[in-house]
Amino acid sequence: MLKLQNISFVAPDGGKAAEIIRGIDLDIPSDKFVVITGPNGGGKSTLAKLIAGIEKPTGGRLFYEDEDITELSITERARKGIGFAFQQPVRFKGLTVLDLLRIAAGRKLSVSEACEYLSEVGLCAKDYIKREVNASLSGGELKRIEIATVLARDVKLAVFDEPEAGIDLWSFNNLIRIFEKMRVTEKKRTVIVISHQERILNIADEIIVLSDGQVIDQGSKERVLPEIMGAKFTADICPKME
Amino acid sequence: MAKLDAVQLRLLREVADLHEVPEGAYNIRANGEAAGRNSTANIEITSKTDVSGIDIRIKDGTKNESVHIPVVMSESGLKEMVYNDFYVGKDCDVVIVAGCGIDNCGSHDSEHDGIHRFFIGRNSRVKYVEKHYGSGNGTGKRILDPQTEVYMDEGSYMEMEMVQIKGVDSTRRTTIAALKDNAKLVVRERLMTHGEQTAESIYKVDLNGEGSSADVVSRSVARDSSFQKLDLCVNGNAACSGHTECDSIIMDNGRILAVPSLEANSVDAALVHEAAIGKIAGEQLIKLMTLGLTEAEAEEQIINGFLK
């Protein structure tokens, strides 16, 4: 489904260059629920943006369904079925929740169809459908609407950047249910989630650990999760966090 | 109604959403002449005798009725000034739709300047919609310089929707309002300028009565090399509340000057102003691009939503 070959990303940093991603090789199979985790500043969000085309790699190639998409724009990747949910959802003055869901779906969704997507993310649809996606919505509400746009888009590869950030416990429980549903859905869909949360790691088919711009472990949840939770792994990662 | 040509009918649709003769009272003016008028039992429209223009008198207690007074101009070089006065009685609830559309395919400037005065009776509610629109590929300019004066009695309410989205080369819109006790004024302005267009929008609201309030919100977009000046002034002369907001998107080489002013002349006046001018946020474009829109499509969606 998605293959990264020697991907690197160097960002300008006040006259100097900061190497955020260092020659990553990854092979993410179809129909899997993959969680990328690791310490803050390890390059996880940058990697997610590289997949969506928001950032362009400074080295290496990306392949999606055997096609080289390295040079494709955000729009072109979206049209090929790659979806992206932002860590900090964007606000729009004037655009309503219904407008945004219709844009995501690429067609004029009926109100009842839009309401179904909102219900899936735990929002009482009638309260939200005509509201503007602006500052009147809380961070948690925006986050759930952001996820609803990915659901409405019906993507083949969905990338979620720290979906748990800024949401309350109730919303988080709901989020877990959404991901569990996406994992078992009959539709073939690969899901990549950037997360630190144990409960999200717990529903992964595969876990990738990223630290200091490099993949330091990759494998099944059964093998990797105990190591992440154990002292040995923590001790390995912590020095790099400093 | 006198026969209107295709251009005039198109202008009528743009400024007043009229596809046919409206129900209720109306006065349609085309190329400086009366093109149709209808009064009703509760709403009387008469011509002024001293100057060009009309008086609209709405009886006390008139509810759920409307008045349409659109102006369309398709003759290049035509310039006119009209004076329209609205006398709204007590306890009314009415909708008034005005607006002006100019199509100029010639080389001479076309200009319509309307002076509207509203005298709104006690406890009446008025929704006023005014749209400006320009079209035509001539070199002559399309100019609109309207003035609106609003005098609101105790407990009255007025909502003004002021829209100018396309085709007007130069406009200077001046609106003044004076409110008595517990009167409320709500203004929603939407403005977009293109090319070398200039637009000046001036509001001066005097909150004279106890419990009076005003909420004036202007959303605008300046594209290409156009220029806008937004001048929102609220004077709190009693225990009152006032809020003004200029929210603008600037694009290309557009320029916007926002000149907010608040003057509190009573210790119990509560006045707030907000202003923001900036380009479209990059993250907004990126979000819509991740949903499959091109950058240009994303830009259009953002602007359409902003001005909706």
Interface residues (C-beta under 8 A of the other chain):
Chain A: A52 I54 S73 I74 T75 A78 R79 G83 F84 F86 P89 V90 F92 K93 G94 L95 T96 D99 L100 I103 A104 G106 T149 R153
Chain B: R219 D247 A281 E283 Q284 I286 K287 L288 M289 T290 L291 G292 L293 T294 E295 Q301 I302 N304 G305 F306 L307 K308
